[in-house]
Amino acid sequence: MHRRELFRLLSAAAVAPVLTPDFLTLLRQAQPTADYKIRSFSPHQNDAVIAMIDLIIPATDTPGAKGARVNEFMDVILTDWAIPQERAGFLKGLDDVDAQSTTLFGKTFLEITPAQQIALLRSLDDAVDWHHSDPHEPVPRDQRDSELRGEFFRVFKKMTIHGYYTSEIGFTQELKLEIIPGAQHGCVPVTPEKKA
């Protein structure tokens, strides 16, 4: 899938009330394989991402974002689909979380308490103007491939949500949906081999 197509689909996901089988197939292409190795995140960054996504979508009676390996989904997007400037901006934003944590609490994000981590993520979330654009308005054509641009936490949270709900865990266990065939071919002639 081409980068522009991915961003068109991610933009449509925010508007679409129902995910079609074709749409899910395309988004699932960004899901990591079972033997995926992290390529864009450093080990420390990967651990920070895991801690952050686990606070955004924690495990309940179903696995959360950590169990769905959303950190690997993000790494796939950054490695295979983001342009260098977007990747650098995202990684800088991630490093800035540690800088903010050190300023506020004297320790990196991974070293502070869970309550402090939640407080820091809430402050990042509060700083984002989520109501700036109406999610029901179509995204202008010239902005459709800008999903990885803008405020770090807006991009991070949207990637967490997209990664989780297009994962096998998010789609089947959390949403309790099934992927249905894209078409039904009821009038196909039965050959003698199929009759037996």
NUKOL-309999 format. One record per residue (C-alpha): residue in three letters; x, y, z. Coordinates in nm, 2 decimals, m for minus. Example, Ala and Ser with C-alpha at 12.3 -4.5 7.8 and 13.67 -1.06 7.14 Angstrom:
<nodes>
<'ALA'; <1.23; m0.45; 0.78>> <'SER'; <1.37; m0.11; 0.71>> 
</nodes>
This chain:
<nodes>
<'MET'; <0.00; 0.00; 0.00>> <'HIS'; <0.12; 0.35; m0.08>> <'ARG'; <0.18; 0.60; 0.20>> <'ARG'; <m0.09; 0.84; 0.06>> <'GLU'; <m0.34; 0.56; 0.06>> <'LEU'; <m0.26; 0.48; 0.43>> <'PHE'; <m0.32; 0.84; 0.54>> <'ARG'; <m0.64; 0.86; 0.34>> <'LEU'; <m0.76; 0.55; 0.51>> <'LEU'; <m0.65; 0.67; 0.86>> <'SER'; <m0.84; 1.00; 0.80>> <'ALA'; <m1.15; 0.81; 0.68>> <'ALA'; <m1.14; 0.59; 1.00>> <'ALA'; <m1.20; 0.89; 1.21>> <'VAL'; <m1.52; 0.96; 1.02>> <'ALA'; <m1.64; 0.62; 0.91>> <'PRO'; <m1.90; 0.47; 1.15>> <'VAL'; <m1.83; 0.12; 1.02>> <'LEU'; <m1.50; m0.03; 0.90>> <'THR'; <m1.54; m0.22; 0.58>> <'PRO'; <m1.35; m0.55; 0.52>> <'ASP'; <m1.13; m0.38; 0.25>> <'PHE'; <m1.05; m0.09; 0.48>> <'LEU'; <m0.95; m0.33; 0.76>> <'THR'; <m0.74; m0.54; 0.53>> <'LEU'; <m0.54; m0.24; 0.43>> <'LEU'; <m0.49; m0.12; 0.79>> <'ARG'; <m0.40; m0.47; 0.90>> <'GLN'; <m0.11; m0.46; 0.65>> <'ALA'; <0.06; m0.22; 0.90>> <'GLN'; <0.02; m0.47; 1.18>> <'PRO'; <0.35; m0.64; 1.27>> <'THR'; <0.43; m1.00; 1.21>> <'ALA'; <0.48; m1.24; 1.51>> <'ASP'; <0.86; m1.22; 1.47>> <'TYR'; <0.88; m0.84; 1.43>> <'LYS'; <1.19; m0.66; 1.55>> <'ILE'; <1.18; m0.29; 1.65>> <'ARG'; <1.37; m0.07; 1.40>> <'SER'; <1.29; 0.29; 1.47>> <'PHE'; <1.26; 0.31; 1.85>> <'SER'; <1.57; 0.27; 2.08>> <'PRO'; <1.51; 0.01; 2.36>> <'HIS'; <1.44; 0.30; 2.60>> <'GLN'; <1.20; 0.46; 2.36>> <'ASN'; <1.02; 0.13; 2.30>> <'ASP'; <0.98; 0.08; 2.68>> <'ALA'; <0.84; 0.43; 2.72>> <'VAL'; <0.60; 0.37; 2.43>> <'ILE'; <0.48; 0.05; 2.59>> <'ALA'; <0.43; 0.22; 2.92>> <'MET'; <0.24; 0.51; 2.76>> <'ILE'; <0.01; 0.29; 2.54>> <'ASP'; <m0.06; 0.07; 2.84>> <'LEU'; <m0.20; 0.37; 3.03>> <'ILE'; <m0.40; 0.49; 2.73>> <'ILE'; <m0.56; 0.16; 2.66>> <'PRO'; <m0.50; m0.07; 2.96>> <'ALA'; <m0.59; m0.43; 2.99>> <'THR'; <m0.93; m0.50; 3.14>> <'ASP'; <m1.13; m0.81; 3.07>> <'THR'; <m0.96; m0.80; 2.73>> <'PRO'; <m0.59; m0.73; 2.66>> <'GLY'; <m0.49; m0.37; 2.62>> <'ALA'; <m0.26; m0.18; 2.38>> <'LYS'; <0.05; m0.35; 2.52>> <'GLY'; <m0.11; m0.70; 2.46>> <'ALA'; <m0.20; m0.59; 2.11>> <'ARG'; <0.16; m0.49; 2.04>> <'VAL'; <0.07; m0.14; 1.94>> <'ASN'; <0.43; m0.03; 2.00>> <'GLU'; <0.53; m0.25; 1.71>> <'PHE'; <0.25; m0.11; 1.50>> <'MET'; <0.38; 0.24; 1.56>> <'ASP'; <0.73; 0.12; 1.48>> <'VAL'; <0.61; m0.02; 1.15>> <'ILE'; <0.44; 0.31; 1.06>> <'LEU'; <0.75; 0.51; 1.15>> <'THR'; <0.99; 0.28; 0.98>> <'ASP'; <0.81; 0.19; 0.66>> <'TRP'; <0.56; 0.47; 0.60>> <'ALA'; <0.68; 0.79; 0.76>> <'ILE'; <0.91; 1.03; 0.58>> <'PRO'; <1.23; 1.12; 0.77>> <'GLN'; <1.10; 1.45; 0.90>> <'GLU'; <0.79; 1.29; 1.04>> <'ARG'; <0.99; 1.01; 1.20>> <'ALA'; <1.24; 1.26; 1.35>> <'GLY'; <0.95; 1.47; 1.48>> <'PHE'; <0.78; 1.18; 1.64>> <'LEU'; <1.10; 1.05; 1.81>> <'LYS'; <1.18; 1.40; 1.93>> <'GLY'; <0.83; 1.43; 2.08>> <'LEU'; <0.88; 1.10; 2.25>> <'ASP'; <1.22; 1.22; 2.39>> <'ASP'; <1.05; 1.54; 2.51>> <'VAL'; <0.82; 1.33; 2.73>> <'ASP'; <1.13; 1.22; 2.92>> <'ALA'; <1.25; 1.58; 2.93>> <'GLN'; <0.91; 1.70; 3.07>> <'SER'; <0.91; 1.42; 3.33>> <'THR'; <1.26; 1.51; 3.44>> <'THR'; <1.17; 1.87; 3.47>> <'LEU'; <0.85; 1.79; 3.67>> <'PHE'; <0.96; 1.49; 3.88>> <'GLY'; <1.34; 1.47; 3.85>> <'LYS'; <1.32; 1.13; 3.68>> <'THR'; <1.25; 0.99; 3.33>> <'PHE'; <0.90; 0.87; 3.24>> <'LEU'; <0.99; 0.51; 3.31>> <'GLU'; <1.13; 0.59; 3.65>> <'ILE'; <0.83; 0.79; 3.79>> <'THR'; <0.54; 0.63; 3.97>> <'PRO'; <0.23; 0.52; 3.77>> <'ALA'; <0.03; 0.81; 3.93>> <'GLN'; <0.29; 1.06; 3.80>> <'GLN'; <0.29; 0.89; 3.46>> <'ILE'; <m0.09; 0.93; 3.44>> <'ALA'; <m0.07; 1.30; 3.55>> <'LEU'; <0.19; 1.37; 3.28>> <'LEU'; <m0.01; 1.20; 3.01>> <'ARG'; <m0.32; 1.39; 3.12>> <'SER'; <m0.13; 1.72; 3.10>> <'LEU'; <m0.01; 1.62; 2.74>> <'ASP'; <m0.37; 1.53; 2.65>> <'ASP'; <m0.51; 1.86; 2.80>> <'ALA'; <m0.26; 2.06; 2.59>> <'VAL'; <m0.41; 1.91; 2.27>> <'ASP'; <m0.70; 2.10; 2.12>> <'TRP'; <m0.91; 1.80; 2.03>> <'HIS'; <m1.20; 2.02; 1.93>> <'HIS'; <m1.00; 2.22; 1.68>> <'SER'; <m1.14; 2.02; 1.38>> <'ASP'; <m1.47; 1.85; 1.34>> <'PRO'; <m1.42; 1.48; 1.30>> <'HIS'; <m1.73; 1.47; 1.08>> <'GLU'; <m1.59; 1.71; 0.82>> <'PRO'; <m1.40; 1.56; 0.54>> <'VAL'; <m1.02; 1.62; 0.55>> <'PRO'; <m0.91; 1.85; 0.27>> <'ARG'; <m0.73; 1.67; m0.01>> <'ASP'; <m0.40; 1.85; 0.05>> <'GLN'; <m0.40; 1.74; 0.42>> <'ARG'; <m0.48; 1.38; 0.38>> <'ASP'; <m0.13; 1.26; 0.42>> <'SER'; <m0.05; 1.47; 0.73>> <'GLU'; <m0.16; 1.22; 1.00>> <'LEU'; <0.20; 1.20; 1.14>> <'ARG'; <0.24; 1.58; 1.16>> <'GLY'; <0.14; 1.82; 1.43>> <'GLU'; <0.14; 1.79; 1.81>> <'PHE'; <0.32; 1.49; 1.93>> <'PHE'; <0.06; 1.36; 2.17>> <'ARG'; <m0.23; 1.40; 1.92>> <'VAL'; <m0.03; 1.18; 1.67>> <'PHE'; <0.07; 0.94; 1.95>> <'LYS'; <m0.28; 0.89; 2.08>> <'LYS'; <m0.43; 0.85; 1.73>> <'MET'; <m0.17; 0.59; 1.64>> <'THR'; <m0.24; 0.41; 1.96>> <'ILE'; <m0.61; 0.39; 1.89>> <'HIS'; <m0.57; 0.30; 1.52>> <'GLY'; <m0.31; 0.04; 1.61>> <'TYR'; <m0.53; m0.12; 1.88>> <'TYR'; <m0.86; m0.13; 1.70>> <'THR'; <m0.71; m0.27; 1.38>> <'SER'; <m0.52; m0.54; 1.57>> <'GLU'; <m0.66; m0.89; 1.60>> <'ILE'; <m0.71; m0.83; 1.98>> <'GLY'; <m0.88; m0.49; 1.94>> <'PHE'; <m1.10; m0.60; 1.65>> <'THR'; <m1.22; m0.94; 1.76>> <'GLN'; <m1.19; m0.93; 2.14>> <'GLU'; <m1.26; m0.57; 2.23>> <'LEU'; <m1.50; m0.48; 1.95>> <'LYS'; <m1.63; m0.84; 1.92>> <'LEU'; <m1.64; m0.81; 1.54>> <'GLU'; <m1.56; m1.06; 1.27>> <'ILE'; <m1.41; m1.00; 0.93>> <'ILE'; <m1.67; m1.09; 0.68>> <'PRO'; <m1.60; m1.16; 0.31>> <'GLY'; <m1.60; m0.86; 0.08>> <'ALA'; <m1.85; m1.03; m0.16>> <'GLN'; <m2.09; m1.32; m0.16>> <'HIS'; <m2.10; m1.54; m0.47>> <'GLY'; <m2.42; m1.74; m0.42>> <'CYS'; <m2.48; m1.85; m0.78>> <'VAL'; <m2.16; m2.03; m0.85>> <'PRO'; <m2.21; m2.35; m1.05>> <'VAL'; <m2.13; m2.67; m0.85>> <'THR'; <m1.88; m2.90; m1.03>> <'PRO'; <m1.90; m3.28; m0.99>> <'GLU'; <m1.59; m3.27; m0.77>> <'LYS'; <m1.76; m3.04; m0.52>> <'LYS'; <m2.08; m3.25; m0.51>> <'ALA'; <m1.89; m3.55; m0.37>> 
</nodes>
